[in-house]
Each structure stands twice: as C-alpha cells, then as structure tokens.
Amino acid sequence: MPRNRKFYMHHNKHIIRSIDDLTVYCDIRQLLLDYRSGKLQRWLKAFKCFDEEIIKINNLNEKE
C-alpha cells in the first residue's frame, strides 16, 4: 500500500504546513500562482477537512 505523503507549499522561503503558517507567511502572489496551478486545492485536500472550501474554489474556476 502506498504511503500518504505530506504535501507542503513554500512561501517566502518558509514551508507552509498548516493554515496558521499560511496566515503568517503567505505571499499573495505565490498563493495566486498556487491557485491557478491547482496546488492550493491539492494542499487543502491533504487536510481532509476543507471540502467546502475546495468546492468554492472549483466554482470560482468555472466562473472564469
């Protein structure tokens, strides 16, 4: 069985491991790039508790 690997994002030379880290070290330009590439959605899925937020993000994609 494959191992579940943690999926981290990097902003301002900091590793983003949690929502708290994101609020402290977030670079809005990088977050926008992560959103456009789908990395933000994958990162949120790793938490398994942001299903509603992922749906809202996907709805934004449909409106573009």
FENLIN-V873194 format. One record per residue. N is the residue number from 1. PHI is phi as a letter, one per 20 degrees, with the letter a starting at -180 (* if undefined). OMEGA is omega in whole degrees, 0 to 359 (* if undefined). Layout:
# FENLIN-V873194
n phi omega
N PHI OMEGA
N PHI OMEGA
This chain:
# FENLIN-V873194
n phi omega
1 * 180
2 f 178
3 f 172
4 e 180
5 d 175
6 f 180
7 d 182
8 d 172
9 d 179
10 c 176
11 c 177
12 l 179
13 m 176
14 d 175
15 e 180
16 e 182
17 d 184
18 b 176
19 f 178
20 f 176
21 f 181
22 f 181
23 f 181
24 e 189
25 d 186
26 f 170
27 d 188
28 g 178
29 f 179
30 f 178
31 f 177
32 f 176
33 f 178
34 f 178
35 f 183
36 f 181
37 e 182
38 n 181
39 f 179
40 f 179
41 f 179
42 f 180
43 f 179
44 f 179
45 f 181
46 f 179
47 e 178
48 l 178
49 c 182
50 d 183
51 f 180
52 f 180
53 f 179
54 f 177
55 f 179
56 f 178
57 f 179
58 f 176
59 f 176
60 f 179
61 f 181
62 f 181
63 f 183
64 f *
